[in-house]
């Protein structure tokens, strides 16, 4: 039952875990799932975020740059229209809400999370030497923080089990990219899921591959109509 509850993303291929960020890739005509781990982005090397609390808030200068170490991401998509499956454990590393300490405990009711359409974004990353520039941050005199990013058009849909499906809405040229999370106030989490697009790249390490027994399982017979 537990296996059946995990969404199937290709014949014989189901999401391997109950949370995380996964790329649906195709390598040598075989669909594969590759987990993408988060990479800590530095703001001028001296500020780091904490997952779901890493809002960028530059105070020392009017403009700062978000950087990733290395010229290439460890995960490369072999398809130019990548699809991601996202499910974040919202209960981890979350600060207690102010209301929680002032109201009596109430039985928790299951609720479906409302996810803004632009909470997760795909960004084009600029490679400069041994670094990848995710974007620039500007802080206006009024205190408003804005981001300069090369955002890629994408679509996001809810699928069963609390998973989100994020797909690029256009063909991505070979290069480096990042999947980022935006907070409710429009700031960007500094923990970033980085990836590249390169049809000629070597195989990704440790992908999940289709279960051939499920992929070749015959469909149930339909009763004869009379």
C-alpha positions in Angstrom: 0.0 0.0 0.0 2.8 2.4 0.9 4.5 1.9 -2.5 1.2 2.4 -4.3 0.7 5.7 -2.5 3.9 7.2 -4.1 3.1 8.9 -7.3 4.1 7.1 -10.5 5.9 9.4 -12.9 6.7 7.0 -15.7 5.9 3.3 -16.3 7.4 1.3 -13.5 8.9 4.4 -11.9 7.6 5.9 -8.7 8.9 8.7 -6.5 11.3 7.0 -4.1 10.6 8.9 -0.9 7.8 10.8 0.9 9.5 14.2 0.6 12.3 15.9 -1.2 13.0 17.5 -4.6 13.5 15.1 -7.6 14.3 15.6 -11.2 12.5 13.3 -13.8 15.3 12.7 -16.3 15.7 10.6 -19.4 19.2 9.1 -20.0 19.8 6.8 -23.0 16.0 6.6 -23.6 15.4 5.4 -20.0 13.3 7.5 -17.6 15.2 8.1 -14.3 14.6 9.9 -11.1 17.4 11.9 -9.6 17.3 13.5 -6.2 18.6 17.1 -6.0 20.1 18.1 -2.7 20.2 21.7 -1.5 23.3 23.9 -1.9 24.0 26.8 0.4 24.2 30.1 -1.5 26.5 32.8 -0.2 25.7 36.5 -0.2 29.1 38.0 -0.7 30.5 35.0 1.2 29.4 36.2 4.6 25.6 35.5 5.0 23.9 32.1 4.8 20.3 31.2 5.1 18.6 28.5 7.1 16.0 26.4 5.2 12.7 28.2 5.2 14.1 31.0 7.2 16.9 32.1 4.9 15.2 35.3 3.7 17.7 37.6 2.1 17.9 40.9 3.9 20.9 42.9 2.8 21.8 45.7 5.2 25.5 46.3 4.7 25.3 47.5 1.1 22.8 48.5 -1.6 23.6 45.6 -3.8 24.7 42.1 -3.1 25.2 38.9 -5.2 24.0 35.4 -4.5 26.8 32.9 -5.4 27.2 29.1 -5.6 30.6 27.5 -5.5 31.7 25.6 -8.6 31.1 26.0 -12.3 28.7 23.1 -12.6 25.9 21.5 -10.6 26.4 17.9 -9.6 23.0 16.9 -11.2 22.6 17.4 -15.0 19.3 17.1 -16.9 19.6 15.3 -20.2 16.3 16.7 -21.4 15.8 20.4 -22.2 12.3 20.6 -20.6 13.0 19.3 -17.1 10.2 18.3 -14.7 10.6 18.4 -10.9 8.6 16.8 -8.2 8.6 18.7 -4.9 7.4 17.9 -1.5 8.8 19.8 1.5 8.3 18.8 5.1 6.7 21.9 6.3 7.0 20.9 10.0 10.8 20.9 10.1 12.8 23.9 11.3 9.7 26.0 11.6 9.5 28.7 14.3 6.5 28.5 16.6 3.8 30.9 15.5 2.9 33.7 17.9 -0.6 32.4 18.3 0.6 29.1 19.5 1.6 30.4 22.9 -1.5 32.5 23.5 -4.3 30.1 22.6 -5.2 26.8 24.1 -4.2 23.7 22.3 -6.7 22.6 19.7 -7.0 19.2 17.9 -5.1 19.5 14.6 -7.2 19.2 11.6 -5.8 18.0 8.3 -5.4 20.9 5.9 -4.2 21.1 2.4 -1.4 23.5 2.0 -2.0 26.5 -0.3 1.1 27.0 -2.4 1.5 30.3 -4.3 2.0 29.7 -8.0 5.4 31.4 -7.9 6.7 30.0 -4.6 9.2 27.8 -6.5 11.0 29.2 -9.5 13.5 28.1 -12.1 16.3 30.6 -12.6 19.1 30.7 -15.2 22.4 30.9 -13.5 25.4 32.8 -14.9 28.8 31.1 -14.7 31.7 33.3 -13.8 35.0 31.4 -13.3 34.5 28.8 -10.6 31.3 30.4 -9.3 27.6 30.5 -10.4 25.7 33.7 -10.0 22.1 33.0 -9.0 21.1 36.7 -8.9 21.6 40.1 -7.4 19.8 41.7 -4.5 19.1 45.4 -4.3 17.9 47.2 -1.2 16.2 50.5 -1.8 16.4 53.5 0.5 12.9 52.6 1.7 14.1 49.2 2.8 12.3 47.3 0.1 14.3 44.3 -1.2 14.2 43.4 -4.8 15.9 40.6 -6.8 17.4 40.6 -10.3 17.0 37.1 -11.7 16.8 35.3 -15.0 13.5 33.6 -14.3 12.4 30.7 -16.6 8.7 30.4 -17.3 7.2 27.3 -15.7 4.0 25.6 -14.7 3.2 24.1 -11.3 0.4 21.7 -10.4 -0.7 19.8 -7.3 -0.6 16.0 -7.6 -1.8 13.5 -5.1 0.0 13.0 -1.8 0.9 16.6 -1.3 3.5 16.6 -4.2 4.0 19.5 -6.5 4.9 19.1 -10.2 7.0 21.9 -11.6 7.8 21.9 -15.3 9.7 24.4 -17.5 7.3 26.0 -20.0 10.0 26.3 -22.6 13.1 24.5 -23.9 16.1 25.3 -21.8 19.4 25.8 -23.6 22.4 24.0 -22.2 23.7 25.7 -19.1 23.4 26.0 -15.4 20.1 26.6 -13.5 18.7 26.7 -10.0 15.4 25.9 -8.4 14.7 28.4 -5.7 12.0 29.0 -3.0 10.5 32.4 -2.5 9.1 33.4 0.9 5.8 35.0 1.5 7.5 38.4 1.6 9.2 38.0 -1.7 12.7 37.2 -0.4 14.6 34.1 -1.6 15.7 31.2 0.5 19.5 30.9 0.3 19.3 27.1 0.3 19.1 26.3 -3.4 18.5 23.2 -5.5 21.0 23.6 -8.3 21.1 21.7 -11.6 22.3 21.9 -15.1 21.0 21.1 -18.6 23.3 19.1 -20.8 22.1 16.4 -23.2 25.7 15.1 -23.6 26.5 14.9 -19.8 27.5 11.7 -18.2 25.0 9.6 -16.2 23.9 11.1 -13.0 25.0 9.2 -9.9 22.7 6.8 -8.2 19.4 7.4 -10.1 16.2 5.5 -9.5 15.3 3.4 -12.5 12.0 1.8 -13.6 11.0 -1.5 -12.0 10.6 -3.6 -15.0 8.2 -5.9 -13.3 5.8 -3.1 -12.8 6.5 -1.6 -16.3 5.7 -4.9 -18.0 2.8 -5.9 -15.8 -0.2 -6.7 -18.1 -3.3 -4.5 -17.7 -6.3 -6.2 -16.1 -8.7 -8.0 -18.4 -11.9 -6.3 -19.1 -15.1 -8.3 -18.9 -16.6 -9.3 -22.2 -19.5 -7.2 -23.3 -22.6 -9.0 -24.3 
